[in-house]
Amino acid sequence: MKKKYILCLAIIFLFLGQSFAQKGKIASADKKYNSYAYVDAIQTYERIAAKGYQSAEMFEKLGNAYYFNSDFEKSAHWYEQLYQLSPDLEPEYYYRYAQSLKAIGKESEAATILNKFESKSNQDSRGKLLKKNSNYLNEIKANIGRYTIENAGINSKYSDYGSAIVDNKLIFTSARDTGGVSQRIHTWTGEHFTNLYSANVDGELTPSAPMRYDANINSKFHEASPVFTKDGTTMYFTRNNYLDGKKGKDTNKVTLLKIYKATLKNNRWTDVTELPFNSNNFSTAHPALSPDEQTMYFASDRPGTIGQSDLYKVSINADGSFGTPINLGKEINTEGRETFPFVTKDNQLYFASDGHPGLGGLDIFTTKINNDGTIGIVENDGAEVNSPKDDFGYYRDSTINKGFFTSNRDGGIGSDDIYKFNFKPSCKQILKGTITDASTGSVLAGTVVTLIDSQYNTIASITTDASGNYSFDVSCNKNYSVRAIKTDYTPKEVKISIPSTTGETKLDIQLESSICKVAIGDNLGKCFGITMIYFDLDKSNIRKEAALDLAKILDVLNQNPTMKLDIRSHTDCRQTAKYNMALSERRAKSTIAWLVSKGIDPSRLTGRGYGESQLINDCGCEPTNASSCTEEQHQMNRRSEFIITAL
């Protein structure tokens, strides 16, 4: 059977084969607060990194900021700095670093980092895929219970395949001989050349006895895989390169496949013409239409094809002309065969492939065509419609969830048989949420939100509406990441697990502004999450970690030469009040001295220690020097503040 399919490739089965706009007028009762400064955290990180300051957290933020915005040259640079600083990274960063390197053409370096990723990702599904782990077989076989399958009852001892519905008729392809002087035997297969047949169907898609379809369509060569417009007046179909009695051949004298168009007039198909993107030198076959009938999908081995045959799409213009065919890309196409596309009313694409992980031969796969034309994750349709043999030619009415597919699996009548199925829709989930400003709580319209699968493939990307809302259709019992990106905000990526029951999952995301707006009286440290400048216990000398945070303050002062700061050091209540006052005073002075040593005019800096005199909670210890507060509560009082006194 497999040998026969190889021979048939050339004929029937070749393809089985906001920048700073916020600076507007801001009313204030007190005129001294009418002046603002805008602090860009990312630019600050870059400037202090260029001066030699290093921090894994800082390099992560820089790498992510550029990676999420597809600036792979810069993301590769900062991930490299992260890798040099800390070679033992989380798998995520090896993956992003490798992807960045690949994007800028550094394939060998990317391969090295990808090997690191594989060795670190034993429990990561991407690592399993990269290592060609066979666990996918369990996932395929787990999809049991969605299909009830039976022989369609229209099969012959020859090849019967492909399905389309029009005017309450099932139209399919068959190599059976029902008479006719033009029937010829194909020497490669020993079967007749195929023709189109029809069988009336009822509301449950149960077919009656088949008969030959329109004689104006059937010729002495192969016809196959028709698709019809919803009004039933236009048909596209596959035929050998044969029209008006003339047979076309390629340079090797082989008659390949083309897609033809026919128009229904007076209940007969007429005006058969070939489509303009056909060629004598490659095959084009198996058309399918999008729900709006403005796009045709098809299979071809034309120049630019990735494998033996690829899936393409082409626009159908309002005047009936066609655009330029576009390869669906590596998300769909492999080095093997992708063929027999079909699109449901709800824009679910089904196709056959022997390149994606399957059970053997051609398997049926499915993916979502998103509203923006992008393709979702490709999934094997399961162990009921798929077998160790060839399975293809999927058709489903998504209103009644019934349909047909073709297989040469064991137990059939002919070399290929058509099977009828009832489809039970699987669990459906909607992932939705609102993107807001972390500081103000205001909704963030115009945020780009991207849905990413567990293998870190981008599934879909949308922009939040005026209310900051987003929504994705997702699969049940799957893990995803949601990435939110908006100008002047720090990109954020959040992981989410979808439950195994139908419903909605809520994921709200708060974004931190990367452009920190500060005014007189504000604490500059909040722009960088600086809550405390750390010193050694009972000492006031600047530690390495403290120098990194102070470098951020230094950079802002250099960028804003009229800014002045009052530096305030606070302690918790433990130790005596006198001791804490003296210690905080020394630390405030050490902070000022460090900034002055880096070139800041002393007149721009004031400061003092407040000890435990300005606690922000009820964790006082006097007069017993004892407290029942937790360590976290005491930590809130141990703080460093950089209060802006002039701009």
Secondary structure as UniProt FT lines:
FT   HELIX           2..8
FT   TURN            9..16
FT   TURN            19..22
FT   HELIX           31..33
FT   STRAND          36..40
FT   HELIX           41..50
FT   TURN            51..52
FT   HELIX           56..67
FT   TURN            68..70
FT   HELIX           72..85
FT   HELIX           91..103
FT   TURN            104..105
FT   HELIX           107..120
FT   TURN            122..123
FT   HELIX           125..130
FT   TURN            131..132
FT   TURN            134..135
FT   HELIX           136..141
FT   TURN            144..145
FT   STRAND          147..151
FT   STRAND          159..166
FT   TURN            167..168
FT   STRAND          169..174
FT   TURN            181..182
FT   TURN            187..189
FT   STRAND          195..201
FT   TURN            203..204
FT   STRAND          211..212
FT   TURN            215..217
FT   STRAND          223..228
FT   TURN            230..231
FT   STRAND          234..240
FT   STRAND          242..243
FT   TURN            244..245
FT   STRAND          246..247
FT   TURN            251..252
FT   STRAND          257..265
FT   TURN            266..267
FT   STRAND          268..274
FT   TURN            276..277
FT   TURN            280..281
FT   STRAND          284..289
FT   TURN            291..292
FT   STRAND          295..300
FT   TURN            303..304
FT   STRAND          309..316
FT   TURN            318..319
FT   STRAND          326..327
FT   TURN            330..332
FT   STRAND          337..343
FT   TURN            345..346
FT   STRAND          348..353
FT   STRAND          363..369
FT   TURN            371..372
FT   STRAND          379..380
FT   TURN            383..385
FT   STRAND          391..397
FT   TURN            398..401
FT   STRAND          402..407
FT   TURN            410..411
FT   STRAND          416..423
FT   STRAND          428..437
FT   TURN            438..440
FT   TURN            445..446
FT   STRAND          448..453
FT   TURN            454..455
FT   STRAND          458..463
FT   TURN            466..467
FT   STRAND          469..475
FT   TURN            476..477
FT   STRAND          479..485
FT   TURN            487..488
FT   STRAND          492..497
FT   STRAND          503..506
FT   STRAND          509..511
FT   STRAND          515..519
FT   TURN            520..521
FT   HELIX           524..528
FT   TURN            537..538
FT   HELIX           544..559
FT   TURN            561..562
FT   STRAND          564..570
FT   HELIX           577..597
FT   TURN            598..599
FT   HELIX           602..604
FT   STRAND          605..611
FT   TURN            612..614
FT   TURN            622..625
FT   HELIX           631..637
FT   STRAND          640..646
//
